[in-house]
Amino acid sequence: MEIKIDDLSSPEVTCLIDEHLKSMRRHSPPESKHALDLEALKNPEITFWSAWENKDLAGFGALKELDEEHGEIKSMRTSFAHLRKGVGKRMLLHIIEAARERGYNRLSLETGSMEAFAPARRMYETFGFKYCPPFSNYKEDTNSLFMTKEL
């Protein structure tokens, strides 16, 4: 699997981002949806990576710089055809390593509190993320859980 910085211009990436946003709308009420759309992912403080298995898009992930010492994991997604193949774990390891290389002391994320997000929460827990209060501009929300990892 090859993980590379992506410019978000390929139809495969656009399609998987659309699938991701539809899923977030299905599982999260509008006031609790924090997934970024295609244009928001192009923001300069966000680095977006795509994961490819040969010419097949396996997934994506993004890292947002909150400040010089703190990053946020944004919009991780594995394509349906690549579920349970370790794509999410490999992307998460890639993002953690990128955060360390940037000198961040902490890496945080927001995820849903609903059952649909339980597999993602278990993966984050496995990699040492702990539950925490809201960070950055987030507010307490029964539909959101916040996690952080000291690097």
Secondary structure, 3 states (H helix, E strand, C coil): CEEEECCCCCHHHHHHHHHHHHHHHHHCCHHHCCCCCHHHHCCCCEEEEEEEECCEEEEEEEEEEEECCEEEEEEEEECHHHCCCCHHHHHHHHHHHHHHHCCCCEEEEEEECCHHHHHHHHHHHHCCCEEECCCCCCCCCCCEEEEEEEC
